[in-house]
Every structure is written in C-alpha cells, then in structure tokens.
Amino acid sequence: MKHIYTAIILSVACCSVSVGAQERPDTVMSVTNPSSVTITENPEGFAVSVLTSGPDGESRSEYSEAFDKPVRIEAVRQRASLTIASSDDNSWDFTLGGPGIGLVNACGQPDGMGIEMGKSFEISWLNAIAVSYRMPWSTSRLSLGIGIDWRNYRISTSATRFIPVEGGGVGIGQYPEGVEAHGSRLKVFGIGMPLIWHQALPFNIFGDKCLFGLGMVFNYNPHASMLTKWTTADGMKAKQSTDNIGHRRFIVDLIGLVRVWRSISLYVRYSPQTVLKGAGQPRFRPLSSGVVIYY
C-alpha cells in the first residue's frame, strides 16, 4: 500500500476516548512511498511521524493530536511470531517459545533405587522454532516444532548409587565403605519434535483467556551419562562416570499444557517408555511437571 491514511489511526484513538463518536474523520495526512512510520502515544495524546526517501533526499511529515482528557493506555504482550502466509480463514506462522523448568519423577522405579523427584530436574525449550497452522474457526491451532530437553535423575542419599555394569548400562549398588557420599545422577539430553494441538477455552483465568494444549513429543536422545561423587575416608575426592548407560535413543512423550496467567503455562509430560533398555537395567518412566513461559 503506497498511501498511509491516519484517519484509521484517529478512528481507533477516538474510539478509545469516546464510545459515542461514530462520525468518520477526514484524512489528515497522505504520504506516498514512506520508508518508515513511527507512532507514539501517551495519556495526553498521540503523534505520527513519517519518513520519506526520494530523489531529493529524505523528508519527514508529522502529525499530532491531544486527547480531550488524559486516558489510560493498555498494552497486550503477544507471543513472538513471524507470519509467512495468511488469508481470511487461516494462517501459517513461524513461532518460538516454551523455555521451562520442572521436576522429574521416576515412575515405576525399583524399590530402594532412591531417585528423588524433589532433586531431579528437567530443563527444556519446547519450541526453539516451530511452524503453526491456525484453524479457520480461530480458536484452535496446530504446531510442529523442534526443541531440546535435559533431564537429570538424582539420588542424593548415601544408601544407593548408580554404578556402571560390564558391557554397558548401569545398575544400583552401594558406596565403598567409610566414604562420604555426594550424590549420584543420570543425565539424558534429547532433541524433540513436539506436535501439539492448542485450544482456546471459553473462560478466563486471572483475567486472561485460558489456553489448553495437548500433544506428543518425538524425542531423539543423542547423549546420556552417569556420574557419582564421594569423598574417601582419608579426604580424597573421587568420582565414577560413564557415557554408556544403555538409554533409549528414541522415545515418545505425551504432553499437556494450560496457560494460567499472561505468558505463564503449566505442563505435564509423561513417557510410557522406560528411560533405560536391556536386560538387567533398572526400569522407570519419566513423569515431569513444571512451568513454561512465552508459549
């Protein structure tokens, strides 16, 4: 569009001050081939500044108007997105968001294994980048993205620890006699592709529209490790580690999210598959829950 008609801007501004004003204002500025447009607004009024580039150099056109009385200006923060195509019925977007942190529970772990949910953390970025399709009825969208996930399963007591076993994998064992235990953990790093259906619900939570998401995350886990640390009876620091823990490379998670306030959402994520595979490996399944932002 080669012309900017600030009458539209004036209409919106006037509507925010006076509901009863129905008459359409005249055009107060018309600019051909603008290179930039700056609109500033405060409780006293607003101003429009248009910069135009031409053969004779740059020129600037300005217009301002004061409100009849000070008004309250409200701003709404939206999710970061880049629209690549749109129509009257639907649109495709590039989006990003979903950094989060949560606690991980090892569901079904053997008795006495000792993984503690309160000290086992998950750090993730659900959608480092994603493509999103907004449905024609506008209250739903479907997204497919790519993200990362880091899960840490920790045993902090001195009762048990993870130990490497011959041929690869881990088992559960005791610390050497007389040592001071400093904890034992398994770490799994994954790259995920979340496929999620998003639905706007017909009610608000804390003044914002409630959004619900449900879907699956297809994970590839390229790296995992085990680490145990302790101090010997004579004060020497010791540790035992391995990168060959026999973890599953491919795993599918089920995920549910609900936005509770502005850009803050709660999530629950569960995998019906075990973290470790192979005979003799401790069997447990990850169940994590926590908070994500800007999703």
Disulfide bonds with the S-S distance in Angstrom:
none
